Each structure stands twice: as structure tokens, then as C-alpha cells.
Amino acid sequence: MSRVYNFNPGPAALPLPVLERAQQELLDYQGQGMSILEMSHRSKEYEALNARAEERIKALLGIDDSYRVLFIPGGASLQFAMVPMNFLPASAVADYILTGAWAEKAFGEAKKIGQVHIAASTQTENYHRIPDTSAIKLSDRPAYVHITSNNTIYGTQWQQYPDVGDYPLVADMSSDILSRPFDASKFALIYAGTQKNIGSAGVTAIIIRQSWLDQASTVIPTILRYTTFAKNNSLYNTPPTFSVYLMSLVLEWIEDQGGVAAIDRINRQKAAVVYTAVERSGGFYHGHAQPESRSLMNATFRLPSEDLEKQFISEAKAASMVGLGGHRSVGGIRVSLYNGVSREACEALAAFMDEFMRKNG
Ligand SMILES: *Cc1c(COP(=O)(O)O)cnc(C)c1O
């Protein structure tokens, strides 16, 4: 068996022990004589798994029963629409802070539902930084304020979340959920597709404040209401059972690492290995993100020419390092450093970067 160093932006690398456990349990899940894929979502084994996944998220985020954890399919993209459908009444305005293409998509969906306001944007700078807090101009009484915690494509990340007072703060945390500690109690709603930091594609984790959930719309279709998922413990209809199972394994793995604080230490070391290689190149590699907005999850940088970038990607691939192509809106290289990526992978890449520059710089 030979596994590559996987820097894919999403779906992305999973911790090896998680994959091995899934493999080991695939034919016979906990003595049931069948895999989790073949089991009823109404079985007590599945219900226990589902409940455990909820509890693990709560424990890892340090939240209590004033929050609900929901598992909804449809990706973060469905959440772009569900948030305004549930929480943007006709009389109100929702505020969006635009820090990248995903934030724009979320904003675009809200615009189809109701009135919206751009509270801040760094779009004219190709989103190479997070706006200064002083540049955030909220509307009069926003129904909520929406942010994207980590901008996967540009390699920027909020270092300090904005203070929006008593207005509900909503965040798309698809690409940095459970990668670093933060105060979850500041948020009314957090959503994250699990395929980057905490599992596979197919399910989105939603963390929602109960008191806000109580204000959600009751006139939209049943399947689009957060209350439907809450009332039924995310088992209203057949859920993506295998995705929830894999997420649960990743959450257990995070616990085994020592929780979010320990994961954060490792993630900071990993990012430092890559950013140091960028910095010591003396400009051969130059970052897209401004240093004060730099992401621990996605490091983006350019080389002196597009030809060298192509060569970098193909030589890296030949050296078993994959998933390094930047998004077309930024170009260059993007190194995704999610929870499942090992420090060893980052060190191998940094050594490759040094060597590539020595030969081509
Ligand atoms: C990947 C990503 C998305 C898209 O998620 P889907 O699950 O494909 O809908 C949305 N937001 C952010 C921040 C992402 O990184």
C-alpha cells in the first residue's frame, strides 16, 4: 500500500486511524453482522451513533444544552439558502461580510429570499485579507450577520471574530470547524460541511442556539426547516448514515489527540512549516493572503511564472504530493492543511519547496 501526501481542498485527507477503523468495521459493525451502510437509521445502534456524534461536537466545542446540533445533507450550499429561508423575514435585512467566493454565494442566496446588506467586503482586493473591524458597517437592526470563518480559496481566516453585539452571528465554518478553539457561545448558528475537517462529503453539521431556533420560520417546506431536524434528532427522513458515522470516527480521533486545543497546536506547527518555507524563499514563493489574515488551513502562494507553477504541481505529484493546484480565481498553489493532514506531509512538502527553488530559482 502506498498512500500519497494529500493536500486536497475538499473532500480532503482523513486520518489513517479513522480509515482503518472504518475498514475494520465495514463488514460487521459492533457485532451486528452487517455494515453501518446496511443498517436501519431507526435501529438503536444508529440512534446511539447519531446521539454520540451530537454529544462529541458539543463537548469539543464546549457548548451546553442551550445549543442543538443538527446533521443535514445538501452541503454548506444548502445552508446558504436555509439560513435566510428560516431567519430572514420580509420586513428585515440580513448583513453579509464578503470575504470570498463562498461568502458571495451565501449572500447571493439570501438576496433571492429577502433584503440584504453588505456590511464589509474585500472583493476589490481579490479577497487577500479579512476586513478591519472598523470597516464593518452593520445595517440598522440586522436579522443576522453572516461571516465565512475561513476562506478556502484565498487562504484567509478570521483571527478574531467581529463583535456584533446582540445580533445573531452566523458562520460558515466549512473549512476550519474544530481546527482551533473559539468561543462558540458567540454564535447563533454555525454550519460546516464535514468533508474538509471532520469527515467525508454528504453531511453538514449545524450548531444552533435553541433560543434562535425557536424563532425560525414555520411557513417554509417541512424539509427546509431547522425545527424539523431538531424535533426529529436529524432523523426526520433517511440521513446520510455513512457520512455521520465517518464524522463520528473523526470526532473520536480529535478527542484522542487531546481535543481541539491539541489539534490547534499541531495545526499551528503544520502551517508554520509551510509558511516558513514560503518566507525563507526570499520572494520566489509569494503568499496571496496578507500575513495578518493568513489561514492555518489553506496556504496560498504564487511562483514567479505560471509555467513554474505548472512544473511545481507536476513534480510534486511525481513525488507523491497531490492536491496542490490553486483555485482558478487565485491561481498558483494552495496547500490545504486540514485536521487530517499530518505534520510529516507538511515537512515533506517544505523540503520539496526548498529543493524546487534551488533548482529553478
Ligand atoms: C467547500 C466550502 C463550501 C462548499 O460546500 P459544499 O458542501 O460543497 O456545499 C462552502 N463554504 C466553504 C467555506 C467551503 O470551504
PDBQT file of the ligand as one rigid body, heavy atoms in Angstrom, charges set to zero:
ROOT
HETATM    1  C1  LIG A 401     -16.081  23.880   0.484  1.00  0.00    +0.000 C 
HETATM    2  C2  LIG A 401     -16.828  25.037   1.005  1.00  0.00    +0.000 A 
HETATM    3  C3  LIG A 401     -18.197  25.234   0.751  1.00  0.00    +0.000 A 
HETATM    4  C4  LIG A 401     -18.982  24.340  -0.183  1.00  0.00    +0.000 C 
HETATM    5  O1  LIG A 401     -19.528  23.305   0.480  1.00  0.00    +0.000 OA
HETATM    6  P1  LIG A 401     -20.491  22.229  -0.207  1.00  0.00    +0.000 P 
HETATM    7  O2  LIG A 401     -20.532  21.200   0.868  1.00  0.00    +0.000 OA
HETATM    8  O3  LIG A 401     -19.836  21.761  -1.467  1.00  0.00    +0.000 OA
HETATM    9  O4  LIG A 401     -21.799  22.876  -0.460  1.00  0.00    +0.000 OA
HETATM   10  C5  LIG A 401     -18.826  26.304   1.350  1.00  0.00    +0.000 A 
HETATM   11  N1  LIG A 401     -18.157  27.154   2.156  1.00  0.00    +0.000 NA
HETATM   12  C6  LIG A 401     -16.847  26.999   2.416  1.00  0.00    +0.000 A 
HETATM   13  C7  LIG A 401     -16.161  27.960   3.314  1.00  0.00    +0.000 C 
HETATM   14  C8  LIG A 401     -16.145  25.934   1.847  1.00  0.00    +0.000 A 
HETATM   15  O5  LIG A 401     -14.835  25.791   2.108  1.00  0.00    +0.000 OA
ENDROOT
TORSDOF 0
